[in-house]
Structures are given as C-alpha cells and as structure tokens.
C-alpha cells in the first residue's frame, strides 16, 4: 500500500500544481541538467527570496521590539499587562512570519522548477516532482520508507537524532540570549536597556537568510535529481552493455549503502535507485541496506566491474548535495578493499558539480 502524504505536503503540492497549470514542459528531453542561462535565472530567484526572508524576520522582530518599547515602563509595575502585550504581539508576528516564509518558499520552489526546465506534461511525473520540491520548501524530512527495502536509520543512534532536532530548535533563541548578555556585560545594563530589545532584529533576519539559503539549496538539488539519476545510469550502463546479476546486486547495494551511511532517504537517492533498478531488471537483494554486504560483493567482482561500482558509489555519495562523514569512510574503505586510489578532492569536485546542476565526471 502506498504511503499517504502528510497534510502539509499535500497542501504544498496542490498549491504548486495550481501555479504550474499553465506551464508547458521544457521539451521532449528526459535528461536536463542546467545550462548557464538557467543557472543565472536560479541565482536571481534565490537572491530575491533571501532578501524577502531577511525582511520578514526583521519585521517580525521589529514588531515585538516596538511592543516591548511601548509597555516597557509597565514591566515592573504591571507585569501581566507587559507580558500580555509583548507576548501577544510576538506570537502574532511569529505566526505571520512563518506563514509568509512557508508560502514564499513554495513560490520560490515553483519558480525554480520552471527556470530549471524540469517540469513535464505527464501529470503523475509532474506531481511527483513538485511533491519532492514542496517537501524541501516546507523543510519536511524525507520519509524513512521513501527508498524501498532500505532503512536509512539502520546504523544511526536514535538519541543522536533527538539531540540534533533540539539543537536546531534552540539556535535562534540561544543566539539572541547570548548576544544580549554580552552587550549587557560590555556596556552596562542601564546603557543598553532602552534599545536592547532591538538586538533581535538583525539576528532574526540573519537566521532567516541562512535558513532560506539552505532551503533553496535543497530545492535546487532536488529539482534536477531525476535528470541526474538518468544521466548517471545511462553513462555508466549503456543500453547495449550486458549486466551480470553479481554486478547488478553490488550496484544496487552501493546506493542502498549510501542511504544508510547518510541516514537520509533523500529523494535523489530514491530516484537513482529506481532508475538503476529499471536498468538492471533484477529484484532487490535481501541485504540492500547493509554496507557490509556491498563491500563483500565489491571484493568478489572483476577489476573492471569494481571500477564501475566505485564510480556509481561516488555518484550516489554526492547526489544529495552532501557528503556525510560516514559516506566518506565508506568510499575510503571500498577503495582500500580493492586497492583503488582514493582522493577526497574528487568527491568534493563532484559535489560542487552536483550543487550547480552540472554533469558529473563519474571518474
């Protein structure tokens, strides 16, 4: 039974489908990485979105600061009134800010999909593409069952996930508190009390810009994930090339191992595995999400097939735009196992190409 998308994802996807109703596909091509004109268009879209995110954060913090300044004289005499006004204005401003940022992120994601030329006329494929972009725009994590037969958290501590989530939630608040305490110590409480509440304006704006940049980067990466998967598989495994089952299993396990080592069922990895599965035309092996099985299978291949598997492994490592520490370790271990040279610089260069929508070298 297929997974029912969360409400927020469905709302975002439906909104983007409405905005895309009159947008024709970019053409008949199935593989479409970015050219110079499209990259320039994406930069313009992203710069404008960053400005809007910064302004939204600044205005939200300004509203709270003005409310604080208006009732500051009541803070000691009537704390109930003080916190009712400041808390109420802050809450309304925060809700408005979050709503605007979510809506603007969806609009920016839609603009990126149009500028990147990745939309197709086929309804199901278009909906899948926009759903992936909507999840990125709304900062929704990849569902853990997004890659069939692979548990992305197989080697990941649950406590690590909890602590990572808590750390993300307190970043902005902690920054405001620390900065205010530093100012108080440096200038004295009386000297800064009159304008201290305005300190949060640039901090909130800066965090919004940083968060928006991360969201747009992820949206851009996902926009050409399907094209990248098709390009990688077509170049590594040409249509006339015979693929023995032993090689096919190792190739599938290479992608599954990257999902586990990155601890994220990223849609680009899911696309790569789907495209690869169609090409090799064999059932998924039982240990698809076991990096140890991938390494054992790699060691059993011929030298030529080992090189092919390592090239796919590097492509899978960078296709989500990140290189986790444990993914680097997997590549290093695989190269050491078969006596192949390993250069971290090659991975970094491939990641740079991925981030800019360029063709991978597949070296």
N, C-alpha and C positions, 0 to 999 in steps of 0.2 A: 504494500500500500504506500503510495507516495506521501511525502511529508506535506502537511498543510502549513503554508507560510504564516508566520505571525501577523497579527493585525497591522502593526506598524509597517511591515514590509509590503503587505498588500495595498495599504493606503498609498505609500510612496510609489509603488509600481504602477498603480492605476492612474495616479496623477501624471507620471511621466508618459504613460501610454496616451493620455489625452493630449498632452503637449506635442506628442510625436505623430498625431493622427494625420497631419498634412505633410509630413516629412517623407520624401521618397528615399529609396535606398541609394547608396552612393554608386552603385553599378553592379555588374554581374560577378565581379571578382569575389572569391571566398577568402583569400588571404590578403589582408590590407593592413600593413604597418604604416607608420606615419611618414609623410614627406615633410619638407622644410616649411611649406605653406601651412600645413596642418599643425605642426609644432608651434609656429608663431601664433596661430589662432588660439591654441590651448593656453599659451602663456598670457595672452590678453584676457582670456576668460578667468584664469586663475588670479591674475593681479587685481582685477576688478572685484572678485569675490573676497580676496584678502582685505581690501580696503573696506568693503561693507562689513565684514566680520569685526574688524577693529573698531569701526564706528559704532556698531551695535553694542559691543562690550563697553566702550567708553560712555555711551549714552545711558546704558543701564546703570553703570557705576555712578555716573553723574546724578541721576535721579535719586539714588539712595543717599549720596553725599549732600545734595540740596535739602532733602528731607531731614537729615541729621542736623544740618546747619540751622534749619528753621525752628527746630524744637530743642536745640542744644541747651538752652537755658533751663529747660524743664527736666534735664536728665537726673538731677539730684532731688529736686522738689517734687516732681511728679513722674516717677519712672514708668508707671503704667502708660501714661499718655505718650511719653517719649518712645517706648518700645512699640507701642501700637502704631504710631505714625511711621517710624523708621522701618519697623518690620513689615508693615503693610505695603509701603511704597516699594521696599526692596523686593518683596515677593511678587508684586505685580510687574515690576521692571524685569525681574528674572524670568518670569513666565513669558512675557513679551519677547525678551531677548532669545530665549530658547526656541520659541515658536518661529521667530523670524529666521534664526540661523538654520533651523531644520528645513524650512521652506526654501531658503536661498541656496542651501546645499543641494537640494533636489533640482532646483532650476539650473544650477551650475553643472550638475552631473548630466542633465539633459543636454545642455549646451555643448558639453564635452563630447557626448555621444554623436551629436550632429557634426561638430567640427572635425572629429576624428574619422567620420565616414564609416562607422561600424554598424549602423542600423540597416536592417534588411527588410524586404517587403513581407516575408513569411511571418505570420502572426506569432506563432509559438516561439520561434527563434528570437524575434524582436522582444517578446515579453520576457524571455529568459535573460537576455542581455540587460534589459532595463531593471529587472529584479536584482541582478548582481550589482548594478550601479546604485540602485536605491539603498541596498544594504550598506554600501560603502558611505553614501552620503549621510545616512542616519546613524552611522557608527555602530552598526549591529554586527556582532561577531559571526563568523561563519558557523553554521550549524554543525555539530560534531559528526552527524551522519551524512555530510554532504558528499563524501567520497565513499562509494560502495565498497564494503569489505575492508575498510581501513579505519582504525581507531586512532585519531590524531593525538589522544592523550595517553596512549599506551605506555610511554616512558616518562610521563610528566607528573610531578607531585601535585596533588590537589591543593595542598597548603600554599604552594608557590602561586597558583592561580588566584587564591583568595588574597594573598598579600599584594599581588600585582594590581588587582582591582581596587583595593583600599588605597594603595599609593596613588593611583590615578585620580581617585575621587578627592583627595585632600591637597592636591598640588596647588591649586589657585588659592585656597583658604590659607594654607601654610605660608605661601609667598607673601600674601597681604600682612599676616600677623608678624612674620619675621621682619619685613621691611619697616613696619610701623614701630616695632620695638627698637630697631637700630636707630631710627630717626629720633625717638624719644631720648635714647641714651646720648646721641651725638649733640642734640640741640636743646634738650631740656623739655619737660612736659608742657610748661606754660607757653614756650615759644612756638610750639607746633600744634597745640590743641585747636587753634582756630581753623587750621586748614588740613589737619591730619586726615580727616575723612575723605579728602580728595585724592589721597595717595593711591587708593584702589583703582582710580580711573585708568592710568597708563598700564598698571599691572593687569587688570582685567582685559584691556584692549590687546595687550601683548599676548596673553594666553589664548585669546580668541583667534588671533592671527596664526599663532603656532598650531593650534588645533585645526583650524581651517586648512592650513597648508598640508597637514598630514592627511586630512580627509580628501583633499583634491588630488594629492599624490596617489592615494589608494584608488580613487575613482579613475584616474588616468591609466593606472596599471591594469585595472580590470577591463577598461574599455577595449583594449586590444588583446586581451588574454586568449580569446578563441582563435584569432588570427595567428597569434604566436604559436599556439599549440599545433595548428595545421601546418604552419611553416616548418617547425622543428621536425615533426614526424615525416613530412614529405621529403625533407632534405636528408634526414638520417636513414630513412627506409623507403627508397624509391619504389614505385609501383611494381617494377619488374624484379625486385630483389626477393629471393626466397628467404623465409624466416623460419628456421627450425624451432620446434617447441621449447627446447632448452634455452635458446636466446630470448624468445618471446617472454618466458617466465621471468627471466632476470631483468628484462627491460621494464616489465610491469612492477616488479618488486622495487626497482630503483625509484620509481615515482612514489610508490607506497612508503618507502623508507624516508623520503623527503617530507612527506606529510607528517610522519611520526616525529622526525627529528625537529621539524619546525613547530610541532604541536598546534598546527592550524590546518583545517581542511579548506585551504584557500581556494576560491573558485577557479583560479588559473591552473592550480594543480589538478583540480577535478576535471577541467577541460582537457588538460594534457593526458590524463589517464583515460578519459573517454575516447579521445582521438586515437591514442595508441591502441586501446582495446579493439577498436574497429579495424585498425590496420593489421594487427597480428591475428585477430579472429580466433582466440582461444579463451576458455573460461579463466577467470581469475584464480591464481594458485591459492591454496589454503593459507600460506604464510605471507600474504601480500603486504601486511603491515609489520613484518618482522625484519628489521635491518640486518640481523644476523643471517637470516636466510638469503637475503640479497648478496651478502658478502660471500657466503658459501657457494652460491650459484655463480657469482662472478669468477671465483677462483677456478671453477670447472670449465670455463669457456676457452675457446681457442684464442690466441693472441689478437687476431683480427676482431673477433666478436667482443673481447674485453675492451678494446679501444672504443668500439661503438657504444657499449654500455656506459663507459665513463663519460663519453660526450653527452649522452642523454642525462646522466646523473647531474652533470654540471648545469645543463639547461633547466632541469627540474629544480635545482637548488636556487636559481636566480629568478625563476618565472613569476614569483610572487613579489619581486622587488626588494626582498630582504635576504640576508644570509645569516641564519642563526648560528651561534657558536657550535652547536651540536651538528649542524649540517656541514660546517667546515671540517669538523672532526671526522664525519662520515666520508667526505671526499678524500681527506688525507689518508684515512685507514684503507679505503678502497684502492687508492693509488699505491700505497705501500705494500698491500697484499699481493698485487700483481706486478710490482716492480716498475710502475709507470711514474714519470715525473709529475710532481705536484707543485703548482705555483699559485699562491693565493691571489697574486696580481691578475691572473687570468679570470678568476671568479669575479673580482671587483670590476674588471673591464666589462665582462658580460652583464653584470648587474647595472652598470652605467648605461649600456645599450638598452637594456630592458626598460629602465626608467624613462628613457627618451623615445620609446617606441621604435627603436631601430632593429634591424635584423641581427640576430646573434651570430657570432663567429662559429660556434659549435666546434671549437678546437679541442 
